[in-house]
Amino acid sequence: MKHHFSNTYTSLFLFLALLVTSCTSMTSTDNTIKAGSWRVALQHADGKEIPFIMEAEEQDGKTILYLINGEERILVDDIKQEGDSVKIGLHIFDADLIAKVEGNKMAGRFVKNDTATPYAMPFTAAHGLENRFEANPAPADFNFVGKWEVVFTPKEGKSYNAIGEFKQQDNYVTGTFLTETGDYRFLEGQVAGSELKLSTFDGNHAYLFTATPTNDTTLNGDFYAGMNGYESWTAKRNPNAALASADSLTFLKPGYETLSFAFPNLQGEQVSLSDDKYKGKVVVVQLLGSWCPNCMDETNFLAPYYDQNKDRGLEIIGLGFERSPEFDKAAARLKKMEERLDVNYDLLVAGTSDKEAAAKALPALNHVLSFPTTIFIGRDGKVRKIHTGFSGPGTGKYYDEFVADFNKTMEQLLAEK
């Protein structure tokens, strides 16, 4: 009898131990972001999904993620478990994906932390899906390939011009839109029948573009941005479509030849363009914000360029115009950008992201139309050129043209004595 009780007790103990282990394992699995592809769908206020693909993998014992937009893969490695939820810090941006993970499903919200009013977009995600839009779209019966002359019309405010450039292989389509103040970066999507759908999510901006043809050469479309942004758009085929030159939009006011400013660096020390460090050197002044994806693209170009050419008499100064007016918060955001993008040139806290405030901080300029804006200064201290906006790598040949023009300008300035 005693022996029987002992065996029963032991069996019960082992059963309970296995049950606890099993439950613990299940909980751990349920709360962990599984490796592989996740289809994420952000919910716009109009009921539209803004989808993107996120890939998860294990690296050195921790989970890392990539935001996928066409050729672009943005590394996201700030992932924290908080109770039964996971908090995903979105690259250089002051934004997070906060979600509850349950096996192959995820649900939560995309949150921006630096907006004047609360910003939270609901989203759901499913593991194992690689289709951005429909898994089995109808065969494409319209060809969107080529250059389009585009007009965007907001609900309120003035219409503005853009160029659309699309590539298409059967149902699969990529492309972007260029405007006079920047581009909409890497867009990816599909054509189902005659309907075009393109989307992107870079960690700060969530965009969905849809369009259908009205005839062989014109389109009508919708543009959904973030929580509730909306614009309509029209387009017509035009291989010669062009925007105003980016070098003509921002310029010095009459009577000015030079730029003058003094702002604190990330350590709070005052830095001026008249400091000895910059005298007799070619200086590129970059107006930027850590919240700005086009600025991220330009910084990814300028940072290695500076490292390769700083010994030739080059300096770059990034003037950060941040969401927060508080120095400590603004400096912290720029510091994160500096570290993540490997920036070795000076970053200064210049003010807030309001364009009018930025223009007041730099009174020699006629205006600040865009972040980024890039100012080229010769060894003599005179402003030689001002470039508004940035055509990033998502624009293909336009990016190549920018790089060629930038290199030509810099070679001319660096060759001067």
C-alpha positions as CSV (number, residue, x, y, z in Angstrom):
1,M,0.0,0.0,0.0
2,K,2.8,2.3,0.9
3,H,4.7,1.4,-2.3
4,H,1.6,2.1,-4.4
5,F,1.0,5.5,-2.9
6,S,4.7,6.4,-3.6
7,N,4.4,5.5,-7.2
8,T,1.1,7.4,-7.6
9,Y,2.6,10.5,-5.9
10,T,5.7,10.3,-8.2
11,S,3.6,9.9,-11.3
12,L,1.4,12.9,-10.3
13,F,4.4,15.0,-9.6
14,L,5.9,14.2,-13.0
15,F,2.6,14.9,-14.7
16,L,2.3,18.3,-13.0
17,A,6.0,19.1,-13.9
18,L,5.4,18.3,-17.5
19,L,2.2,20.3,-17.6
20,V,4.0,23.4,-16.2
21,T,6.8,23.0,-18.6
22,S,4.4,22.6,-21.5
23,C,2.4,25.6,-20.5
24,T,5.5,27.7,-20.0
25,S,6.8,26.6,-23.4
26,M,3.4,27.4,-25.0
27,T,3.3,30.8,-23.4
28,S,6.9,31.5,-24.6
29,T,6.1,30.4,-28.1
30,D,2.8,32.4,-28.2
31,N,4.6,35.6,-27.1
32,T,7.5,35.3,-29.5
33,I,7.6,36.7,-33.0
34,K,8.1,33.7,-35.2
35,A,10.9,33.7,-37.8
36,G,9.7,34.1,-41.3
37,S,7.4,36.4,-43.2
38,W,4.6,38.4,-41.6
39,R,1.9,40.3,-43.6
40,V,1.0,43.4,-41.6
41,A,-2.1,45.5,-42.3
42,L,-2.4,48.9,-40.9
43,Q,-6.0,50.2,-40.7
44,H,-6.7,53.6,-42.2
45,A,-9.7,55.6,-40.8
46,D,-11.5,55.1,-44.2
47,G,-11.5,51.4,-43.7
48,K,-8.6,50.8,-46.1
49,E,-5.7,48.4,-45.3
50,I,-2.2,49.8,-45.8
51,P,-0.2,46.5,-46.0
52,F,3.4,45.7,-45.8
53,I,5.7,42.7,-45.4
54,M,7.9,42.3,-42.3
55,E,10.4,39.5,-42.1
56,A,11.7,38.1,-38.8
57,E,14.8,36.1,-38.2
58,E,17.0,35.0,-35.3
59,Q,20.5,36.6,-35.0
60,D,22.9,36.0,-32.2
61,G,20.1,34.6,-30.0
62,K,17.7,37.6,-30.5
63,T,14.9,38.4,-32.9
64,I,15.5,41.0,-35.6
65,L,13.0,42.3,-38.1
66,Y,13.1,43.8,-41.6
67,L,10.5,46.2,-43.1
68,I,10.2,45.2,-46.8
69,N,9.4,47.6,-49.5
70,G,10.4,46.4,-52.9
71,E,14.2,46.4,-52.9
72,E,14.4,48.1,-49.5
73,R,15.0,46.2,-46.3
74,I,15.0,48.4,-43.2
75,L,16.6,46.7,-40.2
76,V,14.6,46.9,-36.9
77,D,16.4,45.4,-33.9
78,D,14.9,47.3,-30.9
79,I,12.4,44.7,-29.8
80,K,11.3,44.4,-26.1
81,Q,8.9,42.0,-24.5
82,E,6.6,43.8,-22.1
83,G,4.2,41.4,-20.3
84,D,2.1,39.7,-22.9
85,S,2.9,42.4,-25.5
86,V,5.9,43.2,-27.7
87,K,7.2,46.7,-28.3
88,I,9.1,47.2,-31.6
89,G,11.1,50.5,-31.8
90,L,11.0,51.6,-35.4
91,H,14.6,52.3,-36.5
92,I,15.6,56.0,-36.1
93,F,12.0,57.2,-35.8
94,D,10.2,58.1,-32.5
95,A,7.6,55.5,-33.2
96,D,6.7,51.9,-32.2
97,L,4.7,48.9,-33.2
98,I,3.0,47.6,-30.0
99,A,1.3,44.3,-30.3
100,K,0.1,41.2,-28.6
101,V,1.5,38.1,-30.2
102,E,-0.5,34.9,-30.2
103,G,1.2,32.2,-32.3
104,N,0.7,33.0,-35.9
105,K,-1.2,36.2,-35.2
106,M,-0.4,39.6,-34.0
107,A,-2.7,42.6,-33.2
108,G,-1.8,46.0,-31.9
109,R,-1.2,49.6,-32.9
110,F,1.4,51.7,-34.7
111,V,2.2,54.6,-32.4
112,K,4.0,57.9,-33.1
113,N,5.4,59.4,-29.9
114,D,6.4,62.8,-31.2
115,T,3.1,64.2,-32.5
116,A,1.1,67.1,-31.0
117,T,-2.0,64.9,-30.7
118,P,-2.2,61.2,-30.0
119,Y,-1.4,59.0,-33.0
120,A,-2.2,55.3,-33.0
121,M,-3.2,53.2,-36.0
122,P,-4.6,49.7,-35.4
123,F,-3.0,46.8,-37.2
124,T,-3.1,43.1,-37.5
125,A,-0.5,40.7,-38.8
126,A,-0.4,37.1,-40.0
127,H,2.6,34.8,-40.0
128,G,3.6,32.9,-43.2
129,L,2.0,35.2,-45.7
130,E,4.1,36.9,-48.4
131,N,1.4,38.5,-50.5
132,R,1.3,42.3,-49.9
133,F,-2.2,42.5,-51.5
134,E,-4.3,39.6,-53.0
135,A,-2.8,36.2,-52.9
136,N,-4.3,35.2,-56.2
137,P,-5.0,38.4,-58.1
138,A,-6.9,38.5,-61.4
139,P,-4.5,38.6,-64.4
140,A,-3.3,42.1,-65.2
141,D,-5.1,43.6,-68.2
142,F,-3.6,47.1,-68.1
143,N,0.1,48.1,-68.4
144,F,1.1,50.9,-66.0
145,V,4.8,50.9,-67.0
146,G,6.4,54.2,-67.7
147,K,6.3,57.9,-66.7
148,W,3.1,59.6,-65.7
149,E,2.4,63.3,-65.2
150,V,0.5,63.4,-61.9
151,V,-1.5,66.0,-60.0
152,F,-2.4,65.3,-56.3
153,T,-5.3,67.1,-54.8
154,P,-5.7,67.2,-50.9
155,K,-9.1,67.6,-49.2
156,E,-7.9,71.0,-48.2
157,G,-5.1,73.1,-49.7
158,K,-3.5,73.5,-53.1
159,S,-3.0,70.8,-55.7
160,Y,0.6,69.9,-56.4
161,N,2.5,68.2,-59.3
162,A,4.4,65.0,-59.3
163,I,5.9,62.4,-61.6
164,G,4.9,58.7,-61.3
165,E,7.3,56.1,-62.5
166,F,6.2,52.4,-62.5
167,K,7.7,49.1,-63.4
168,Q,5.5,46.0,-63.9
169,Q,6.0,42.3,-64.4
170,D,2.6,40.6,-64.9
171,N,0.8,41.3,-61.6
172,Y,3.8,42.6,-59.7
173,V,4.5,46.3,-59.7
174,T,7.0,48.7,-58.1
175,G,7.7,52.4,-58.5
176,T,7.5,55.8,-56.8
177,F,6.2,59.4,-57.0
178,L,8.6,62.3,-57.2
179,T,7.5,65.8,-56.1
180,E,9.4,69.1,-55.9
181,T,10.0,68.5,-52.2
182,G,11.0,64.9,-52.2
183,D,9.8,61.4,-53.2
184,Y,7.5,58.8,-51.8
185,R,10.3,56.3,-51.6
186,F,10.0,52.5,-52.4
187,L,6.5,51.5,-53.3
188,E,5.5,47.9,-54.0
189,G,2.2,46.3,-55.0
190,Q,0.2,44.6,-57.7
191,V,-2.1,45.1,-60.6
192,A,-5.3,43.0,-60.4
193,G,-7.3,43.3,-63.6
194,S,-6.9,47.0,-64.3
195,E,-6.6,48.2,-60.7
196,L,-3.2,49.4,-59.4
197,K,-2.3,49.1,-55.7
198,L,0.9,50.3,-54.2
199,S,2.0,50.7,-50.5
200,T,4.9,51.4,-48.3
201,F,5.8,51.5,-44.6
202,D,9.2,52.9,-43.6
203,G,8.7,53.1,-39.9
204,N,7.2,56.6,-39.9
205,H,5.1,56.9,-43.0
206,A,2.4,54.5,-44.1
207,Y,1.1,55.1,-47.7
208,L,-1.5,53.4,-50.0
209,F,-2.0,54.4,-53.6
210,T,-4.7,53.0,-55.8
211,A,-5.7,53.8,-59.3
212,T,-7.7,52.6,-62.3
213,P,-7.5,53.8,-65.9
214,T,-10.1,56.0,-67.5
215,N,-8.6,55.3,-70.9
216,D,-5.3,54.1,-72.3
217,T,-3.4,57.2,-71.3
218,T,-5.1,58.6,-68.1
219,L,-5.7,57.4,-64.5
220,N,-7.9,58.3,-61.6
221,G,-6.5,57.4,-58.1
222,D,-6.7,57.7,-54.4
223,F,-3.9,58.3,-51.9
224,Y,-4.3,57.2,-48.2
225,A,-1.7,58.4,-45.8
226,G,-1.3,57.4,-42.1
227,M,-4.3,57.4,-39.8
228,N,-6.7,59.5,-41.8
229,G,-4.8,61.4,-44.6
230,Y,-6.4,61.4,-48.0
231,E,-5.8,62.9,-51.4
232,S,-7.2,62.2,-54.9
233,W,-4.9,62.0,-57.9
234,T,-5.0,62.0,-61.6
235,A,-2.3,61.0,-64.1
236,K,-1.6,61.0,-67.8
237,R,1.1,59.3,-69.7
238,N,3.9,61.7,-70.5
239,P,7.4,60.5,-71.2
240,N,8.6,64.1,-71.1
241,A,7.0,65.0,-67.7
242,A,9.2,67.2,-65.6
243,L,9.3,69.1,-62.4
244,A,10.9,72.4,-61.6
245,S,14.7,72.2,-61.1
246,A,15.5,71.3,-57.5
247,D,18.3,73.8,-57.7
248,S,15.9,76.7,-58.4
249,L,13.3,76.6,-55.6
250,T,15.3,77.8,-52.6
251,F,17.8,80.7,-52.9
252,L,19.4,83.5,-51.0
253,K,17.5,86.8,-50.5
254,P,18.9,89.8,-52.4
255,G,22.0,91.3,-50.6
256,Y,23.1,87.9,-49.2
257,E,26.1,85.9,-50.5
258,T,26.8,83.9,-47.4
259,L,25.0,81.9,-44.7
260,S,25.4,82.7,-41.0
261,F,24.2,80.6,-38.0
262,A,25.1,79.4,-34.5
263,F,23.4,76.4,-32.9
264,P,24.3,73.9,-30.2
265,N,25.7,70.5,-31.0
266,L,24.4,67.4,-29.4
267,Q,26.5,68.1,-26.3
268,G,25.1,71.6,-26.0
269,E,28.2,73.4,-27.2
270,Q,27.6,76.4,-29.5
271,V,28.8,75.8,-33.1
272,S,29.0,78.6,-35.7
273,L,29.8,78.5,-39.4
274,S,32.4,81.1,-38.7
275,D,34.4,78.7,-36.4
276,D,38.0,78.0,-37.5
277,K,37.0,74.3,-38.2
278,Y,35.1,75.4,-41.3
279,K,37.3,78.3,-42.6
280,G,38.8,77.7,-46.0
281,K,36.8,74.4,-46.5
282,V,34.0,73.3,-48.7
283,V,30.9,73.0,-46.4
284,V,27.7,71.2,-47.1
285,V,24.8,72.3,-44.8
286,Q,22.0,69.8,-44.6
287,L,18.6,70.8,-43.2
288,L,17.1,67.6,-41.8
289,G,14.9,66.0,-39.2
290,S,15.2,62.6,-37.6
291,W,11.5,62.1,-38.3
292,C,12.0,62.6,-42.1
293,P,12.4,59.4,-44.3
294,N,13.8,61.5,-47.2
295,C,16.4,62.9,-44.8
296,M,17.2,59.4,-43.7
297,D,17.9,58.6,-47.4
298,E,20.1,61.6,-47.9
299,T,22.0,61.0,-44.7
300,N,22.7,57.4,-45.8
301,F,24.3,59.0,-48.9
302,L,26.1,61.9,-47.2
303,A,27.6,59.9,-44.2
304,P,29.8,57.6,-46.3
305,Y,30.6,60.4,-48.7
306,Y,31.9,62.5,-45.8
307,D,34.0,59.7,-44.5
308,Q,35.6,59.2,-47.9
309,N,36.3,62.9,-48.6
310,K,36.8,64.7,-45.3
311,D,40.6,64.8,-45.7
312,R,40.1,66.8,-48.9
313,G,38.9,69.9,-47.1
314,L,35.2,69.0,-46.7
315,E,32.9,69.5,-43.8
316,I,29.2,68.7,-43.5
317,I,26.9,70.2,-40.9
318,G,23.5,68.7,-40.3
319,L,21.0,71.2,-38.9
320,G,18.3,69.2,-37.1
321,F,14.8,70.6,-37.0
322,E,13.0,68.3,-34.6
323,R,9.5,67.7,-33.4
324,S,10.3,68.6,-29.8
325,P,11.3,72.2,-28.8
326,E,13.1,70.8,-25.8
327,F,16.8,70.5,-26.4
328,D,17.4,67.3,-24.5
329,K,14.6,65.5,-26.4
330,A,15.7,66.9,-29.8
331,A,19.3,66.0,-29.1
332,A,18.4,62.5,-28.1
333,R,16.5,61.9,-31.4
334,L,19.4,63.2,-33.4
335,K,21.9,61.1,-31.4
336,K,19.9,58.0,-32.3
337,M,20.0,59.0,-35.9
338,E,23.7,59.7,-35.7
339,E,24.4,56.2,-34.2
340,R,22.1,54.2,-36.4
341,L,23.2,55.8,-39.7
342,D,26.9,56.0,-38.7
343,V,27.1,59.8,-39.1
344,N,30.5,61.3,-38.3
345,Y,29.9,64.9,-39.3
346,D,28.5,67.6,-37.0
347,L,24.8,67.5,-36.1
348,L,23.3,70.6,-34.5
349,V,19.9,71.2,-32.8
350,A,18.6,74.1,-34.9
351,G,14.9,74.3,-34.0
352,T,11.6,72.7,-34.6
353,S,10.3,71.0,-37.7
354,D,8.0,73.9,-38.7
355,K,9.2,75.2,-42.0
356,E,8.4,78.8,-41.1
357,A,10.4,78.5,-37.9
358,A,13.2,77.0,-39.9
359,A,13.2,79.9,-42.3
360,K,13.4,82.3,-39.4
361,A,16.4,80.4,-38.1
362,L,18.1,80.9,-41.4
363,P,17.0,84.5,-42.5
364,A,19.3,84.6,-45.6
365,L,17.0,82.0,-47.3
366,N,13.9,83.0,-49.2
367,H,12.1,80.1,-47.5
368,V,12.5,76.6,-46.3
369,L,10.3,74.5,-48.7
370,S,11.4,71.0,-47.8
371,F,13.3,68.8,-45.5
372,P,15.9,68.0,-46.6
373,T,17.4,71.1,-48.2
374,T,21.1,71.0,-49.0
375,I,23.3,74.1,-49.2
376,F,26.7,74.0,-50.9
377,I,29.3,76.6,-49.7
378,G,32.6,77.2,-51.4
379,R,36.0,77.6,-49.7
380,D,35.5,81.4,-49.9
381,G,32.4,81.1,-47.6
382,K,29.9,82.0,-50.4
383,V,26.8,79.9,-51.1
384,R,27.1,78.3,-54.5
385,K,24.0,76.2,-54.8
386,I,20.9,75.2,-52.8
387,H,19.2,71.9,-53.6
388,T,15.6,71.4,-52.4
389,G,14.3,68.0,-51.5
390,F,16.0,64.7,-52.3
391,S,15.4,62.0,-54.9
392,G,16.3,58.9,-53.0
393,P,17.3,55.4,-54.1
394,G,13.7,54.4,-54.6
395,T,13.6,56.7,-57.6
396,G,16.1,54.7,-59.6
397,K,17.6,56.8,-62.4
398,Y,16.6,60.1,-60.7
399,Y,18.8,59.1,-57.7
400,D,21.6,58.2,-60.1
401,E,21.3,61.6,-61.7
402,F,21.4,63.3,-58.3
403,V,24.5,61.4,-57.3
404,A,26.2,62.3,-60.6
405,D,25.3,66.0,-60.2
406,F,26.4,66.0,-56.5
407,N,29.7,64.5,-57.4
408,K,30.3,67.0,-60.2
409,T,29.5,70.0,-57.9
410,M,31.7,68.7,-55.1
411,E,34.6,68.0,-57.4
412,Q,34.4,71.6,-58.7
413,L,34.2,73.1,-55.2
414,L,37.0,70.8,-53.7
415,A,39.3,71.7,-56.6
416,E,39.1,75.4,-55.8
417,K,41.9,77.0,-53.8
